[in-house]
Amino acid sequence: MIADNITVSSARSEAFSEVYIKYYSKLYKYTVYRVGDPNVAEDLVSEVFEKVLVKYHTYNSEKGMFSTWLFTIASNTIINYHKRNGSKTEPINLEKVEYKSQLEDLIIDRELKELLLKAIMYLEEHQRNIIAFKFGACLTNRQIARMMRLTESNVGTILYRSLKKLRDILKEQGVVY
């Protein structure tokens, strides 16, 4: 009986490790896009994985994809964070995020990224969420559509309009691309 429990526990631990390795980066990037602070994002992603560990037995593959379940937990965790703190998304402090970049890349990209992240704050919440899924979590339009219960073409349209609006905002700020 003890050997069976060790085998089950070991298998569960390996499965969780695989989930962590596969999704940590995507969840972190998605969360940074939504909260704007790398330190808060790390805390929230840890909270998400704690919930996944505790609630893994409740996942039902017949109801949807695992990634949808996982990002729903992340989205709800972020929403709860904003409710608790009465906060809006803040621009990211890129010095904290870009710790692996070379100095010259950081200098060149820093201003553009800051302008882009500030411009994103002018978008509506659902537009920011779709952009975070697309560019933060690197999800496809189909995956985003499933998670947000939209059509794939609707996601594409929202992305197109959001990016066009961002381009217009950046033009107003004098950014030439």
C-alpha positions as CSV (number, residue, x, y, z in Angstrom):
1,M,0.0,0.0,0.0
2,I,2.8,2.4,0.9
3,A,4.6,1.6,-2.4
4,D,1.4,2.4,-4.3
5,N,1.1,5.8,-2.6
6,I,4.7,6.6,-3.4
7,T,4.1,5.6,-7.1
8,V,1.0,7.8,-7.3
9,S,2.7,10.7,-5.5
10,S,5.7,10.4,-7.8
11,A,3.5,10.3,-10.9
12,R,1.6,13.3,-9.7
13,S,4.8,15.2,-8.9
14,E,6.2,14.4,-12.4
15,A,2.9,15.6,-14.1
16,F,3.0,18.8,-12.1
17,S,6.6,19.4,-13.0
18,E,5.7,19.0,-16.7
19,V,2.8,21.4,-16.4
20,Y,5.1,23.9,-14.6
21,I,7.9,23.6,-17.2
22,K,5.4,23.9,-20.1
23,Y,3.3,26.8,-18.8
24,Y,5.3,28.9,-16.4
25,S,6.8,31.2,-19.0
26,K,3.5,31.7,-20.8
27,L,1.6,32.3,-17.6
28,Y,4.3,34.7,-16.4
29,K,4.3,36.8,-19.6
30,Y,0.5,36.8,-19.7
31,T,0.4,38.0,-16.1
32,V,3.0,40.7,-16.6
33,Y,0.9,42.1,-19.5
34,R,-2.1,42.1,-17.2
35,V,-0.6,43.5,-14.0
36,G,2.5,45.5,-15.2
37,D,4.8,44.5,-12.3
38,P,7.2,41.6,-12.7
39,N,7.3,41.0,-8.9
40,V,3.6,40.9,-8.6
41,A,3.4,38.7,-11.7
42,E,5.8,36.2,-10.1
43,D,3.6,36.1,-6.9
44,L,0.4,35.7,-8.9
45,V,1.9,32.9,-11.1
46,S,3.0,31.1,-7.9
47,E,-0.6,31.5,-6.6
48,V,-1.9,30.0,-9.8
49,F,0.3,27.0,-9.6
50,E,-0.7,26.5,-5.9
51,K,-4.3,26.5,-7.0
52,V,-3.5,24.1,-9.9
53,L,-1.8,21.7,-7.4
54,V,-4.7,21.7,-5.0
55,K,-7.5,21.6,-7.6
56,Y,-5.9,19.4,-10.3
57,H,-8.3,16.6,-9.4
58,T,-11.2,18.9,-10.5
59,Y,-10.0,19.3,-14.0
60,N,-12.4,17.7,-16.5
61,S,-11.0,17.2,-20.0
62,E,-14.6,16.8,-21.4
63,K,-15.3,20.4,-20.4
64,G,-12.3,22.0,-22.1
65,M,-8.6,22.0,-22.8
66,F,-6.2,22.0,-19.9
67,S,-4.6,25.3,-21.1
68,T,-8.1,26.9,-21.0
69,W,-8.6,25.7,-17.5
70,L,-5.1,26.9,-16.5
71,F,-5.5,30.4,-18.0
72,T,-9.0,30.7,-16.5
73,I,-7.4,30.2,-13.1
74,A,-4.8,32.8,-14.0
75,S,-7.3,35.3,-15.3
76,N,-9.5,34.9,-12.2
77,T,-6.4,35.2,-9.9
78,I,-5.5,38.5,-11.7
79,I,-9.0,39.8,-11.5
80,N,-9.1,39.0,-7.7
81,Y,-5.7,40.8,-7.4
82,H,-7.1,43.9,-9.0
83,K,-10.2,43.8,-6.9
84,R,-8.2,43.4,-3.7
85,N,-5.9,46.2,-4.6
86,G,-8.2,48.4,-6.5
87,S,-5.5,48.7,-9.0
88,K,-5.2,49.1,-12.8
89,T,-2.5,47.8,-14.9
90,E,0.7,49.9,-14.6
91,P,3.5,50.2,-17.2
92,I,6.2,47.6,-16.7
93,N,9.5,48.5,-15.1
94,L,11.6,47.1,-17.9
95,E,14.8,47.1,-15.9
96,K,13.3,44.3,-13.8
97,V,12.1,42.3,-16.8
98,E,15.0,42.7,-19.2
99,Y,17.7,41.4,-16.8
100,K,19.0,39.0,-19.6
101,S,19.2,41.6,-22.3
102,Q,22.5,43.0,-23.5
103,L,23.0,46.6,-22.6
104,E,22.8,48.0,-26.1
105,D,19.6,46.0,-26.8
106,L,18.1,47.3,-23.6
107,I,18.9,50.9,-24.5
108,I,17.6,50.6,-28.0
109,D,14.4,48.7,-27.1
110,R,13.6,50.2,-23.8
111,E,12.0,53.5,-24.9
112,L,9.9,51.8,-27.6
113,K,8.7,49.1,-25.2
114,E,7.8,51.6,-22.6
115,L,5.9,53.7,-25.1
116,L,4.1,50.5,-26.3
117,L,3.2,49.4,-22.8
118,K,1.9,52.9,-22.0
119,A,-0.1,52.8,-25.3
120,I,-1.6,49.5,-24.3
121,M,-3.1,51.1,-21.2
122,Y,-5.4,53.2,-23.5
123,L,-7.0,50.0,-24.8
124,E,-10.1,48.5,-23.3
125,E,-9.7,45.6,-20.8
126,H,-10.8,42.9,-23.3
127,Q,-8.4,44.2,-25.9
128,R,-5.5,44.2,-23.4
129,N,-6.5,40.7,-22.4
130,I,-6.5,39.4,-25.9
131,I,-3.1,41.1,-26.6
132,A,-1.7,39.5,-23.4
133,F,-2.9,36.1,-24.5
134,K,-1.5,36.6,-28.0
135,F,1.8,38.2,-27.4
136,G,2.4,37.4,-23.7
137,A,1.3,33.8,-23.6
138,C,1.9,33.2,-27.3
139,L,-1.5,31.6,-27.8
140,T,-3.2,31.2,-31.2
141,N,-6.4,33.0,-32.1
142,R,-8.2,29.7,-31.9
143,Q,-7.0,29.1,-28.3
144,I,-7.9,32.6,-27.3
145,A,-11.3,32.3,-28.9
146,R,-12.0,29.1,-26.9
147,M,-10.9,30.7,-23.6
148,M,-12.8,33.9,-24.1
149,R,-15.8,32.2,-25.7
150,L,-15.5,34.3,-28.9
151,T,-15.3,33.2,-32.5
152,E,-11.8,32.9,-34.0
153,S,-12.7,35.6,-36.5
154,N,-13.9,37.9,-33.7
155,V,-10.5,37.5,-31.9
156,G,-8.7,38.3,-35.2
157,T,-10.9,41.4,-35.7
158,I,-10.3,42.6,-32.1
159,L,-6.6,42.0,-32.5
160,Y,-6.5,43.9,-35.8
161,R,-8.4,46.9,-34.4
162,S,-6.4,46.9,-31.2
163,L,-3.1,46.9,-33.1
164,K,-4.3,49.6,-35.4
165,K,-5.3,51.7,-32.4
166,L,-1.9,51.1,-30.9
167,R,-0.2,52.2,-34.1
168,D,-2.3,55.4,-34.1
169,I,-1.4,56.1,-30.5
170,L,2.3,55.5,-31.1
171,K,2.1,57.8,-34.2
172,E,0.6,60.5,-32.0
173,Q,3.5,60.0,-29.6
174,G,6.0,60.5,-32.5
175,V,7.1,56.9,-32.7
176,V,8.4,56.1,-36.2
177,Y,8.5,52.4,-37.1
